[in-house]
Amino acid sequence: MRQNTQAPSAAAAGTIQLGDCTVNRLGFGAMRITGKGIWGPPPNRDAALATLRRAVELEVNLIDTADSYGPFISEELIAEALAPYPPGLVITTKGGWERVGPGQWTHNASPKHLEAAVEGSLRRLRLERIDVYQLHVPDPAVSFDASMETLARLRQQGKIRHIGLSNVTLEHLERARKIVPIVSVQNRYSFADREWDYLLNHCEQHGIAFIPWAPLGQNRQAHGVLEEVAKEIGATALQVAVAWLLRRSRVVLPIPGTSSATHLEENVAAAGITLPDELFQKLSEVNPPPASLR
């Protein structure tokens, strides 16, 4: 049986700080409300809008997006569904990619592009200031420090409240923190994909939120263990994966995404699931990081 029979609420996961923003520790990732290949409008616009509104009803108060989702479509849908935004809702977005077609992504974290990207996100999201703006990915053709200095300047100008990073190494994080305070890191991470364990541990030591994407991982063998645990506690595989992330560290802020309000409710219910010690350990042993990185 499920451990939580009440209506699902993201508040059941507790809260976390992003600078001076307090949010429930289960957010919503808005990448999947776009078309196939994260390109163009969703096949069902009304369903996408309903999913966003339902997220807020379920006390999700952090929605994560990016200008490259669509491109631009995800941000536009968020504003259409939710603006004017309810008090306490934090919208995080990202810049540093450009799109040329479905499933195609090209780097651009130049100062000129990031300045235009922030202005575009402000306009599409109908905001005067973005609560958390993240560098989506370091650009190998652009000085990382130049990218961060640009975001720091936009923060000084009042267009950004806080700055986060995505798809980075520990070296990137430490270099960025010498330029501007960093409130979050968003990297690929799951019970079965723990390459960034050491970076998560570093974030925990320094009070930096860690926002994992791809919570199910890519390991098919690991999915078998996940299904076993899910069956044992009467939950879905994604609920178990998210519950493991929530228990893994107090600074973890999962953002499972979907384009379905029904699936959203199932995902948010993970906030009320507490894995027994033996099941948490069973999942933790699926693909542990090398001892040198722990």
Backbone as CSV, one residue per row, in Angstrom:
resi,resn,N_x,N_y,N_z,CA_x,CA_y,CA_z,C_x,C_y,C_z
1,MET,0.835,-1.199,0.000,0.000,0.000,0.000,0.871,1.252,0.000
2,ARG,0.348,2.334,-0.533,1.083,3.586,-0.522,1.197,4.101,0.903
3,GLN,2.310,4.766,1.169,2.546,5.249,2.518,1.771,6.534,2.805
4,ASN,1.317,7.227,1.771,0.618,8.489,1.973,-0.700,8.449,1.221
5,THR,-1.822,8.408,1.971,-3.137,8.305,1.347,-3.802,9.665,1.201
6,GLN,-3.169,10.719,1.666,-3.735,12.055,1.531,-3.531,12.558,0.104
7,ALA,-4.224,13.666,-0.206,-4.030,14.290,-1.511,-2.565,14.669,-1.661
8,PRO,-1.981,14.459,-2.842,-0.557,14.768,-3.014,-0.268,16.244,-2.836
9,SER,0.852,16.546,-2.210,1.284,17.933,-2.019,2.794,17.978,-2.009
10,ALA,3.352,18.901,-2.777,4.798,19.069,-2.801,5.331,19.500,-1.442
11,ALA,4.483,20.068,-0.602,4.903,20.527,0.715,5.345,19.364,1.602
12,ALA,4.897,18.143,1.289,5.268,16.989,2.099,6.759,16.702,2.044
13,ALA,7.445,17.246,1.041,8.890,17.024,0.914,9.703,17.960,1.793
14,GLY,9.055,18.906,2.456,9.787,19.908,3.218,10.225,21.052,2.320
15,THR,11.036,21.935,2.859,11.435,23.126,2.106,12.950,23.204,1.955
16,ILE,13.368,24.092,1.059,14.785,24.323,0.808,14.957,25.788,0.436
17,GLN,16.142,26.309,0.684,16.445,27.702,0.363,17.195,27.819,-0.956
18,LEU,16.770,28.757,-1.775,17.526,29.203,-2.949,17.826,30.669,-2.698
19,GLY,18.946,30.930,-2.060,19.194,32.291,-1.604,18.158,32.654,-0.566
20,ASP,17.421,33.752,-0.806,16.371,34.150,0.129,14.994,33.663,-0.314
21,CYS,14.942,32.759,-1.286,13.680,32.162,-1.729,13.493,30.810,-1.035
22,THR,12.359,30.618,-0.391,12.030,29.346,0.238,11.021,28.625,-0.635
23,VAL,11.347,27.395,-1.047,10.437,26.626,-1.901,10.288,25.219,-1.352
24,ASN,9.183,24.575,-1.710,9.003,23.171,-1.369,10.005,22.330,-2.150
25,ARG,10.459,21.250,-1.519,11.599,20.488,-2.059,11.171,19.459,-3.110
26,LEU,10.145,19.800,-3.865,9.760,19.041,-5.048,9.197,20.038,-6.044
27,GLY,9.937,20.256,-7.135,9.520,21.225,-8.130,8.963,20.551,-9.374
28,PHE,8.804,21.342,-10.418,8.276,20.842,-11.689,9.197,21.284,-12.809
29,GLY,9.659,20.325,-13.609,10.483,20.622,-14.773,9.604,20.778,-16.003
30,ALA,9.701,21.935,-16.660,8.760,22.270,-17.737,9.324,22.027,-19.136
31,MET,10.257,21.091,-19.273,10.793,20.793,-20.603,9.795,20.013,-21.449
32,ARG,9.055,19.099,-20.827,8.210,18.167,-21.561,6.877,18.756,-22.006
33,ILE,6.611,20.017,-21.686,5.344,20.609,-22.141,5.469,21.197,-23.542
34,THR,6.598,20.922,-24.204,6.798,21.362,-25.583,6.546,20.187,-26.529
35,GLY,6.860,20.364,-27.829,6.645,19.317,-28.809,7.743,18.269,-28.804
36,LYS,7.618,17.300,-29.697,8.584,16.208,-29.802,9.967,16.764,-30.135
37,GLY,10.981,16.203,-29.469,12.335,16.716,-29.660,12.555,18.036,-28.954
38,ILE,11.673,18.368,-27.997,11.699,19.643,-27.264,11.680,20.783,-28.284
39,TRP,10.812,20.619,-29.271,10.764,21.561,-30.393,9.306,21.881,-30.726
40,GLY,8.997,23.165,-30.804,7.662,23.571,-31.211,6.630,23.415,-30.108
41,PRO,5.377,23.707,-30.430,4.308,23.665,-29.431,3.942,22.235,-29.054
42,PRO,3.315,22.046,-27.905,2.898,20.705,-27.488,1.751,20.215,-28.362
43,PRO,1.581,18.893,-28.470,0.470,18.361,-29.257,-0.888,18.750,-28.690
44,ASN,-0.949,18.997,-27.378,-2.206,19.391,-26.730,-1.920,20.592,-25.830
45,ARG,-2.131,21.784,-26.364,-1.812,23.009,-25.624,-2.643,23.128,-24.344
46,ASP,-3.927,22.801,-24.429,-4.793,22.910,-23.254,-4.318,21.989,-22.132
47,ALA,-3.855,20.793,-22.497,-3.357,19.862,-21.484,-2.091,20.389,-20.833
48,ALA,-1.220,21.009,-21.619,0.007,21.581,-21.065,-0.319,22.695,-20.077
49,LEU,-1.251,23.565,-20.451,-1.651,24.655,-19.564,-2.292,24.110,-18.291
50,ALA,-3.125,23.077,-18.438,-3.785,22.483,-17.271,-2.775,21.839,-16.335
51,THR,-1.727,21.240,-16.905,-0.697,20.606,-16.085,0.040,21.646,-15.249
52,LEU,0.376,22.762,-15.849,1.048,23.839,-15.116,0.171,24.365,-13.979
53,ARG,-1.096,24.560,-14.256,-2.002,25.078,-13.218,-2.200,24.054,-12.102
54,ARG,-2.268,22.784,-12.484,-2.423,21.744,-11.475,-1.185,21.666,-10.591
55,ALA,-0.015,21.897,-11.140,1.206,21.868,-10.331,1.116,22.865,-9.186
56,VAL,0.652,24.060,-9.479,0.525,25.081,-8.439,-0.532,24.679,-7.413
57,GLU,-1.617,24.069,-7.879,-2.653,23.596,-6.954,-2.098,22.546,-5.996
58,LEU,-1.114,21.772,-6.452,-0.506,20.732,-5.617,0.651,21.271,-4.788
59,GLU,0.735,22.583,-4.666,1.718,23.281,-3.834,3.147,23.155,-4.357
60,VAL,3.275,22.898,-5.642,4.585,23.059,-6.284,4.817,24.559,-6.419
61,ASN,5.882,25.049,-5.829,6.149,26.494,-5.929,7.521,26.805,-6.520
62,LEU,8.057,25.829,-7.282,9.228,26.076,-8.121,9.001,25.389,-9.457
63,ILE,9.053,26.175,-10.528,8.931,25.651,-11.880,10.208,25.993,-12.629
64,ASP,10.844,24.968,-13.182,12.129,25.124,-13.864,11.943,25.014,-15.372
65,THR,12.475,25.972,-16.105,12.355,25.971,-17.555,13.658,26.470,-18.171
66,ALA,13.635,26.784,-19.475,14.792,27.330,-20.184,14.301,27.957,-21.475
67,ASP,15.043,28.937,-21.954,14.633,29.567,-23.220,14.767,28.603,-24.389
68,SER,15.588,27.575,-24.248,15.805,26.615,-25.335,14.710,25.560,-25.430
69,TYR,13.812,25.489,-24.473,12.731,24.507,-24.516,11.647,25.004,-25.468
70,GLY,11.698,24.521,-26.675,10.703,24.920,-27.669,11.289,25.321,-29.015
71,PRO,12.202,26.248,-29.139,12.626,27.188,-28.096,11.511,28.177,-27.755
72,PHE,11.597,28.744,-26.593,10.733,29.815,-26.089,9.333,29.336,-25.682
73,ILE,8.872,28.199,-26.210,7.497,27.752,-25.994,7.201,27.517,-24.520
74,SER,8.104,26.843,-23.819,7.860,26.516,-22.415,7.663,27.784,-21.587
75,GLU,8.519,28.769,-21.770,8.382,30.018,-21.021,7.059,30.698,-21.340
76,GLU,6.681,30.711,-22.615,5.432,31.360,-23.011,4.223,30.665,-22.387
77,LEU,4.239,29.332,-22.342,3.131,28.592,-21.755,3.034,28.828,-20.250
78,ILE,4.168,28.907,-19.586,4.163,29.175,-18.138,3.479,30.509,-17.849
79,ALA,3.841,31.522,-18.605,3.226,32.834,-18.398,1.743,32.799,-18.728
80,GLU,1.380,32.136,-19.817,-0.026,32.069,-20.197,-0.860,31.368,-19.132
81,ALA,-0.301,30.315,-18.555,-1.049,29.533,-17.573,-1.106,30.183,-16.199
82,LEU,-0.045,30.884,-15.805,0.091,31.247,-14.385,0.225,32.736,-14.088
83,ALA,0.589,33.558,-15.074,0.727,34.987,-14.791,-0.659,35.643,-14.724
84,PRO,-0.829,36.605,-13.804,0.124,37.039,-12.775,0.351,35.934,-11.739
85,TYR,1.601,35.742,-11.370,1.986,34.596,-10.566,1.527,34.726,-9.113
86,PRO,1.128,33.595,-8.511,0.748,33.625,-7.098,1.955,33.933,-6.220
87,PRO,1.744,34.531,-5.056,2.863,34.839,-4.160,3.650,33.581,-3.811
88,GLY,4.965,33.709,-3.823,5.827,32.599,-3.433,6.210,31.651,-4.543
89,LEU,5.622,31.800,-5.737,5.990,30.921,-6.849,7.304,31.392,-7.453
90,VAL,8.270,30.494,-7.523,9.594,30.803,-8.060,9.718,30.174,-9.447
91,ILE,10.009,30.996,-10.443,10.260,30.513,-11.793,11.763,30.587,-12.037
92,THR,12.365,29.444,-12.334,13.784,29.417,-12.673,13.909,29.122,-14.166
93,THR,14.811,29.819,-14.824,15.028,29.551,-16.241,16.516,29.544,-16.536
94,LYS,16.882,29.238,-17.786,18.274,29.035,-18.133,18.572,29.607,-19.514
95,GLY,19.846,29.895,-19.757,20.295,30.334,-21.067,21.695,29.827,-21.337
96,GLY,22.046,29.686,-22.621,23.365,29.210,-22.998,23.331,28.217,-24.140
97,TRP,22.115,27.809,-24.528,21.937,26.959,-25.700,21.189,27.746,-26.768
98,GLU,21.397,27.363,-28.017,20.546,27.796,-29.116,20.008,26.548,-29.799
99,ARG,18.884,26.691,-30.498,18.239,25.555,-31.145,18.157,25.769,-32.647
100,VAL,18.427,24.695,-33.400,18.323,24.772,-34.859,17.338,23.740,-35.404
101,GLY,16.803,22.884,-34.532,15.831,21.895,-34.967,15.515,20.924,-33.851
102,PRO,14.556,20.013,-34.069,14.184,19.033,-33.043,15.384,18.215,-32.581
103,GLY,15.578,18.151,-31.274,16.676,17.365,-30.722,18.054,17.920,-30.984
104,GLN,18.141,19.131,-31.515,19.444,19.719,-31.849,19.723,20.935,-30.956
105,TRP,20.918,20.964,-30.389,21.310,22.004,-29.444,22.708,22.493,-29.803
106,THR,22.920,23.793,-29.820,24.244,24.353,-30.089,24.603,25.347,-28.991
107,HIS,25.869,25.351,-28.602,26.342,26.234,-27.538,26.285,27.705,-27.952
108,ASN,25.908,28.545,-27.013,26.139,29.985,-27.138,25.965,30.622,-25.766
109,ALA,27.060,30.760,-25.052,27.042,31.429,-23.751,27.888,32.693,-23.811
110,SER,27.918,33.318,-24.985,28.653,34.575,-25.124,27.934,35.666,-24.331
111,PRO,28.653,36.676,-23.871,28.003,37.778,-23.150,26.841,38.389,-23.927
112,LYS,27.022,38.618,-25.223,25.957,39.221,-26.027,24.716,38.338,-26.046
113,HIS,24.920,37.031,-26.223,23.764,36.126,-26.267,23.071,36.052,-24.908
114,LEU,23.848,35.942,-23.825,23.234,35.834,-22.503,22.442,37.092,-22.148
115,GLU,22.951,38.245,-22.524,22.206,39.486,-22.277,20.872,39.462,-23.003
116,ALA,20.896,39.048,-24.273,19.654,38.973,-25.047,18.732,37.879,-24.504
117,ALA,19.326,36.784,-24.043,18.536,35.670,-23.519,17.784,36.076,-22.257
118,VAL,18.450,36.795,-21.368,17.791,37.244,-20.140,16.654,38.199,-20.472
119,GLU,16.891,39.132,-21.378,15.834,40.071,-21.777,14.652,39.317,-22.385
120,GLY,14.940,38.310,-23.214,13.868,37.538,-23.821,13.071,36.751,-22.801
121,SER,13.757,36.153,-21.835,13.058,35.386,-20.804,12.193,36.293,-19.936
122,LEU,12.701,37.466,-19.588,11.897,38.426,-18.824,10.608,38.763,-19.562
123,ARG,10.738,38.989,-20.849,9.575,39.363,-21.656,8.574,38.213,-21.761
124,ARG,9.062,37.023,-22.096,8.149,35.884,-22.280,7.500,35.454,-20.975
125,LEU,8.256,35.496,-19.877,7.720,35.085,-18.580,6.909,36.186,-17.898
126,ARG,6.929,37.380,-18.488,6.191,38.538,-17.942,6.658,38.848,-16.518
127,LEU,7.969,38.922,-16.384,8.588,39.207,-15.100,9.433,40.466,-15.187
128,GLU,9.586,41.132,-14.058,10.520,42.251,-13.973,11.882,41.776,-13.497
129,ARG,11.900,40.630,-12.831,13.148,40.049,-12.345,12.993,38.531,-12.294
130,ILE,14.015,37.801,-12.731,13.995,36.342,-12.704,14.584,35.881,-11.373
131,ASP,13.823,35.064,-10.632,14.266,34.660,-9.297,15.574,33.877,-9.329
132,VAL,15.671,32.893,-10.213,16.922,32.127,-10.358,17.189,31.956,-11.849
133,TYR,18.314,32.483,-12.318,18.720,32.325,-13.717,19.967,31.459,-13.746
134,GLN,19.927,30.393,-14.555,21.022,29.431,-14.580,21.756,29.450,-15.923
135,LEU,23.076,29.382,-15.858,23.839,29.112,-17.067,23.551,27.667,-17.445
136,HIS,22.951,27.451,-18.625,22.471,26.113,-18.977,23.612,25.120,-19.182
137,VAL,24.700,25.608,-19.765,25.868,24.745,-19.971,27.057,25.632,-20.301
138,PRO,28.255,25.348,-19.780,29.435,26.112,-20.187,29.679,25.961,-21.683
139,ASP,30.105,27.030,-22.308,30.363,27.049,-23.747,31.861,26.879,-23.970
140,PRO,32.293,25.799,-24.639,33.732,25.582,-24.821,34.410,26.648,-25.673
141,ALA,33.619,27.438,-26.410,34.203,28.474,-27.264,34.190,29.849,-26.607
142,VAL,33.700,29.932,-25.377,33.578,31.213,-24.675,34.204,31.090,-23.292
143,SER,34.876,32.125,-22.857,35.429,32.135,-21.500,34.316,31.928,-20.479
144,PHE,34.476,30.910,-19.632,33.485,30.655,-18.587,33.357,31.861,-17.663
145,ASP,34.489,32.462,-17.320,34.449,33.641,-16.457,33.674,34.772,-17.113
146,ALA,33.810,34.930,-18.428,33.076,35.985,-19.126,31.578,35.738,-19.062
147,SER,31.166,34.481,-19.193,29.751,34.138,-19.074,29.235,34.495,-17.685
148,MET,29.998,34.119,-16.665,29.555,34.372,-15.296,29.577,35.861,-14.962
149,GLU,30.573,36.563,-15.449,30.634,38.009,-15.206,29.439,38.719,-15.836
150,THR,28.980,38.223,-16.972,27.793,38.793,-17.610,26.565,38.594,-16.728
151,LEU,26.389,37.375,-16.201,25.241,37.119,-15.331,25.348,37.919,-14.036
152,ALA,26.560,38.065,-13.512,26.745,38.867,-12.300,26.346,40.316,-12.553
153,ARG,26.703,40.843,-13.721,26.331,42.228,-14.056,24.817,42.382,-14.194
154,LEU,24.164,41.395,-14.803,22.706,41.445,-14.943,22.021,41.335,-13.577
155,ARG,22.670,40.608,-12.673,22.150,40.553,-11.297,22.276,41.912,-10.626
156,GLN,23.397,42.572,-10.806,23.579,43.906,-10.233,22.558,44.902,-10.790
157,GLN,22.157,44.675,-12.038,21.181,45.555,-12.678,19.755,45.262,-12.231
158,GLY,19.564,44.215,-11.431,18.244,43.898,-10.911,17.393,43.030,-11.812
159,LYS,17.990,42.485,-12.871,17.219,41.638,-13.787,17.193,40.182,-13.338
160,ILE,18.153,39.820,-12.507,18.258,38.473,-11.950,18.362,38.598,-10.435
161,ARG,17.643,37.748,-9.725,17.706,37.758,-8.265,18.846,36.877,-7.758
162,HIS,18.895,35.646,-8.282,19.935,34.696,-7.896,20.438,33.975,-9.138
163,ILE,21.642,33.398,-9.028,22.272,32.722,-10.156,22.539,31.260,-9.810
164,GLY,22.267,30.381,-10.788,22.554,28.961,-10.653,23.364,28.469,-11.841
165,LEU,23.826,27.226,-11.748,24.612,26.591,-12.807,23.958,25.284,-13.211
166,SER,24.235,24.850,-14.427,23.717,23.566,-14.901,24.791,22.878,-15.740
167,ASN,24.855,21.554,-15.620,25.789,20.752,-16.412,27.241,21.206,-16.211
168,VAL,27.649,21.281,-14.951,28.974,21.809,-14.623,29.785,20.824,-13.790
169,THR,31.074,21.111,-13.699,31.982,20.370,-12.835,32.201,21.156,-11.543
170,LEU,32.902,20.518,-10.603,33.250,21.207,-9.365,34.133,22.419,-9.657
171,GLU,35.037,22.285,-10.627,35.886,23.420,-10.990,35.051,24.606,-11.470
172,HIS,34.045,24.344,-12.308,33.157,25.417,-12.750,32.489,26.095,-11.559
173,LEU,31.978,25.280,-10.641,31.279,25.838,-9.486,32.192,26.740,-8.664
174,GLU,33.384,26.276,-8.399,34.303,27.067,-7.580,34.757,28.332,-8.303
175,ARG,34.963,28.252,-9.603,35.318,29.459,-10.365,34.166,30.462,-10.351
176,ALA,32.953,29.955,-10.513,31.793,30.845,-10.529,31.610,31.533,-9.183
177,ARG,31.831,30.806,-8.092,31.604,31.365,-6.757,32.605,32.470,-6.416
178,LYS,33.725,32.525,-7.136,34.677,33.619,-6.945,34.185,34.906,-7.608
179,ILE,33.200,34.749,-8.494,32.669,35.897,-9.232,31.344,36.371,-8.667
180,VAL,30.467,35.420,-8.284,29.114,35.764,-7.861,28.572,34.618,-7.000
181,PRO,27.711,34.883,-6.024,27.112,33.788,-5.248,26.302,32.842,-6.143
182,ILE,26.416,31.550,-5.873,25.694,30.527,-6.625,24.730,29.819,-5.671
183,VAL,23.440,29.757,-6.043,22.444,29.173,-5.140,22.051,27.753,-5.529
184,SER,22.385,27.320,-6.760,21.948,25.981,-7.177,22.846,25.427,-8.269
185,VAL,22.875,24.093,-8.328,23.561,23.360,-9.401,22.578,22.325,-9.934
186,GLN,22.402,22.295,-11.260,21.492,21.339,-11.884,22.285,20.418,-12.823
187,ASN,22.488,19.175,-12.387,23.223,18.182,-13.170,22.413,16.897,-13.272
188,ARG,22.784,16.036,-14.225,22.148,14.728,-14.338,22.526,13.892,-13.122
189,TYR,21.516,13.263,-12.486,21.799,12.500,-11.271,20.590,11.647,-10.916
190,SER,20.857,10.429,-10.478,19.794,9.536,-10.015,20.413,8.442,-9.160
191,PHE,19.580,7.566,-8.605,20.098,6.463,-7.797,21.040,5.580,-8.608
192,ALA,20.820,5.519,-9.930,21.621,4.647,-10.791,22.648,5.398,-11.622
193,ASP,22.747,6.695,-11.437,23.652,7.528,-12.240,24.282,8.548,-11.310
194,ARG,25.362,8.137,-10.661,25.904,8.928,-9.552,27.290,9.486,-9.847
195,GLU,27.507,9.808,-11.114,28.775,10.414,-11.518,29.066,11.676,-10.722
196,TRP,28.005,12.429,-10.384,28.203,13.728,-9.727,27.977,13.657,-8.218
197,ASP,28.171,12.474,-7.635,28.028,12.324,-6.188,28.910,13.310,-5.430
198,TYR,30.159,13.427,-5.864,31.093,14.304,-5.144,30.677,15.765,-5.258
199,LEU,30.061,16.140,-6.370,29.598,17.513,-6.529,28.380,17.759,-5.641
200,LEU,27.496,16.780,-5.550,26.363,16.883,-4.626,26.859,17.025,-3.192
201,ASN,27.848,16.228,-2.802,28.386,16.327,-1.444,28.958,17.722,-1.191
202,HIS,29.627,18.274,-2.178,30.190,19.622,-2.048,29.072,20.648,-1.876
203,CYS,28.012,20.500,-2.666,26.871,21.420,-2.545,26.255,21.333,-1.150
204,GLU,26.146,20.120,-0.628,25.575,19.938,0.707,26.434,20.649,1.756
205,GLN,27.740,20.537,1.634,28.645,21.171,2.592,28.527,22.686,2.571
206,HIS,28.158,23.242,1.416,28.133,24.691,1.268,26.718,25.274,1.164
207,GLY,25.705,24.457,1.429,24.335,24.948,1.431,23.830,25.382,0.072
208,ILE,24.282,24.696,-0.976,23.866,25.000,-2.341,22.861,23.944,-2.791
209,ALA,21.720,24.345,-3.301,20.714,23.386,-3.754,21.244,22.594,-4.941
210,PHE,20.936,21.299,-4.959,21.333,20.429,-6.064,20.057,19.934,-6.742
211,ILE,19.890,20.300,-8.027,18.662,20.008,-8.767,18.963,18.915,-9.785
212,PRO,18.587,17.660,-9.497,18.926,16.568,-10.412,17.957,16.476,-11.584
213,TRP,18.501,16.227,-12.782,17.622,15.907,-13.897,17.862,14.468,-14.324
214,ALA,16.913,13.892,-15.084,16.911,12.471,-15.459,16.879,11.591,-14.204
215,PRO,15.832,11.716,-13.360,15.803,10.995,-12.079,15.708,9.475,-12.214
216,LEU,15.337,8.973,-13.395,15.270,7.524,-13.581,16.587,6.949,-14.071
217,GLY,17.525,7.797,-14.491,18.785,7.308,-15.005,18.626,6.600,-16.341
218,GLN,19.705,6.005,-16.838,19.689,5.351,-18.149,20.062,3.875,-18.067
219,ASN,20.178,3.339,-16.868,20.651,1.976,-16.662,19.466,1.013,-16.625
220,ARG,19.291,0.215,-17.684,18.137,-0.687,-17.756,18.151,-1.737,-16.653
221,GLN,19.328,-2.251,-16.332,19.415,-3.234,-15.259,18.961,-2.625,-13.935
222,ALA,19.324,-1.373,-13.722,18.915,-0.691,-12.497,17.408,-0.533,-12.437
223,HIS,16.765,-0.377,-13.593,15.318,-0.207,-13.603,14.609,-1.448,-13.066
224,GLY,15.228,-2.620,-13.226,14.639,-3.822,-12.667,14.575,-3.763,-11.155
225,VAL,15.645,-3.293,-10.528,15.667,-3.123,-9.076,14.635,-2.081,-8.662
226,LEU,14.542,-1.022,-9.440,13.575,0.036,-9.149,12.156,-0.503,-9.170
227,GLU,11.837,-1.315,-10.149,10.499,-1.897,-10.246,10.220,-2.820,-9.061
228,GLU,11.230,-3.557,-8.622,11.056,-4.445,-7.467,10.691,-3.642,-6.224
229,VAL,11.432,-2.560,-5.990,11.169,-1.728,-4.822,9.792,-1.066,-4.933
230,ALA,9.468,-0.588,-6.136,8.179,0.060,-6.340,7.027,-0.898,-6.033
231,LYS,7.157,-2.127,-6.486,6.110,-3.120,-6.237,5.992,-3.415,-4.751
232,GLU,7.125,-3.455,-4.069,7.127,-3.796,-2.644,6.394,-2.757,-1.807
233,ILE,6.504,-1.481,-2.166,5.868,-0.443,-1.353,4.602,0.114,-2.002
234,GLY,4.206,-0.438,-3.165,2.968,0.002,-3.796,3.057,1.384,-4.388
235,ALA,4.159,1.658,-5.066,4.372,2.969,-5.668,4.781,2.786,-7.124
236,THR,4.934,3.891,-7.857,5.439,3.810,-9.217,6.969,3.887,-9.187
237,ALA,7.580,3.494,-10.293,9.034,3.540,-10.370,9.557,4.964,-10.203
238,LEU,8.901,5.928,-10.849,9.368,7.307,-10.727,9.206,7.819,-9.306
239,GLN,8.110,7.446,-8.639,7.936,7.862,-7.245,9.078,7.358,-6.373
240,VAL,9.478,6.125,-6.581,10.576,5.560,-5.793,11.879,6.276,-6.116
241,ALA,12.120,6.539,-7.396,13.342,7.237,-7.787,13.415,8.621,-7.161
242,VAL,12.287,9.325,-7.139,12.247,10.659,-6.545,12.388,10.567,-5.029
243,ALA,11.737,9.569,-4.410,11.849,9.391,-2.961,13.298,9.125,-2.560
244,TRP,14.027,8.355,-3.389,15.456,8.115,-3.101,16.232,9.428,-3.151
245,LEU,15.955,10.253,-4.149,16.646,11.540,-4.271,16.364,12.419,-3.059
246,LEU,15.118,12.472,-2.636,14.754,13.314,-1.487,15.476,12.868,-0.220
247,ARG,15.664,11.571,-0.084,16.356,11.071,1.110,17.871,11.183,0.976
248,ARG,18.366,11.173,-0.244,19.817,11.183,-0.471,20.504,12.367,0.199
249,SER,19.905,13.544,0.134,20.513,14.724,0.746,19.454,15.788,0.966
250,ARG,19.631,16.553,2.009,18.679,17.625,2.319,18.744,18.758,1.305
251,VAL,19.799,18.818,0.489,19.901,19.906,-0.493,19.386,19.495,-1.873
252,VAL,18.938,18.253,-2.027,18.422,17.801,-3.315,17.009,18.338,-3.539
253,LEU,16.786,18.869,-4.723,15.495,19.450,-5.116,15.075,18.828,-6.449
254,PRO,14.378,17.700,-6.430,13.970,17.060,-7.681,12.935,17.900,-8.431
255,ILE,12.973,17.814,-9.765,12.023,18.557,-10.598,11.461,17.637,-11.690
256,PRO,10.802,16.530,-11.317,10.271,15.639,-12.348,9.282,16.384,-13.239
257,GLY,9.359,16.109,-14.532,8.503,16.806,-15.489,7.564,15.859,-16.211
258,THR,6.483,16.406,-16.737,5.504,15.646,-17.488,4.601,16.628,-18.217
259,SER,3.886,16.127,-19.217,2.891,16.964,-19.891,1.479,16.538,-19.525
260,SER,1.366,15.655,-18.532,0.076,15.103,-18.122,-0.236,15.459,-16.675
261,ALA,-1.418,16.003,-16.432,-1.817,16.344,-15.069,-1.930,15.088,-14.206
262,THR,-2.358,13.987,-14.802,-2.466,12.729,-14.050,-1.102,12.244,-13.601
263,HIS,-0.144,12.251,-14.518,1.214,11.845,-14.146,1.820,12.821,-13.145
264,LEU,1.494,14.088,-13.289,1.977,15.087,-12.340,1.537,14.733,-10.920
265,GLU,0.283,14.377,-10.754,-0.217,14.022,-9.425,0.525,12.818,-8.871
266,GLU,0.809,11.844,-9.720,1.579,10.678,-9.277,2.982,11.089,-8.849
267,ASN,3.603,11.968,-9.623,4.960,12.405,-9.299,5.010,13.170,-7.988
268,VAL,4.064,14.081,-7.798,4.047,14.897,-6.579,3.802,14.026,-5.350
269,ALA,3.068,12.933,-5.523,2.827,12.031,-4.391,4.123,11.445,-3.839
270,ALA,5.192,11.468,-4.633,6.483,10.970,-4.151,6.981,11.768,-2.958
271,ALA,6.523,13.009,-2.821,6.949,13.850,-1.694,6.550,13.235,-0.354
272,GLY,5.512,12.414,-0.358,5.035,11.813,0.885,5.538,10.409,1.136
273,ILE,6.457,9.931,0.312,6.985,8.571,0.460,8.340,8.610,1.165
274,THR,8.469,7.827,2.220,9.754,7.673,2.902,10.228,6.241,2.720
275,LEU,11.359,6.061,2.080,11.882,4.718,1.837,12.431,4.114,3.132
276,PRO,12.066,2.876,3.442,12.699,2.194,4.575,14.208,2.099,4.362
277,ASP,14.939,1.999,5.446,16.406,1.985,5.368,16.932,0.939,4.397
278,GLU,16.374,-0.282,4.482,16.923,-1.361,3.667,16.660,-1.136,2.178
279,LEU,15.545,-0.499,1.824,15.250,-0.243,0.419,16.062,0.936,-0.104
280,PHE,16.261,1.927,0.731,17.140,3.038,0.341,18.544,2.513,0.064
281,GLN,19.027,1.641,0.939,20.370,1.087,0.763,20.438,0.198,-0.470
282,LYS,19.393,-0.562,-0.718,19.354,-1.439,-1.892,19.502,-0.639,-3.180
283,LEU,18.803,0.471,-3.259,18.902,1.327,-4.437,20.262,2.022,-4.492
284,SER,20.778,2.411,-3.340,22.058,3.120,-3.290,23.214,2.259,-3.768
285,GLU,23.056,0.937,-3.673,24.125,0.024,-4.049,24.066,-0.396,-5.516
286,VAL,23.073,0.093,-6.258,22.921,-0.303,-7.662,24.120,0.136,-8.500
287,ASN,24.515,1.388,-8.348,25.619,1.916,-9.169,26.377,2.955,-8.356
288,PRO,27.029,2.533,-7.266,27.735,3.510,-6.425,28.902,4.144,-7.150
289,PRO,29.256,5.363,-6.785,30.412,6.011,-7.402,31.698,5.364,-6.932
290,PRO,32.795,5.537,-7.668,34.086,5.019,-7.197,34.415,5.589,-5.813
291,ALA,35.097,4.790,-5.003,35.419,5.217,-3.637,36.182,6.532,-3.631
292,SER,36.998,6.768,-4.662,37.810,7.984,-4.700,36.967,9.234,-4.889
293,LEU,35.703,9.069,-5.336,34.854,10.222,-5.575,33.798,10.410,-4.492
294,ARG,33.780,9.551,-3.505,32.752,9.658,-2.454,33.126,10.712,-1.433
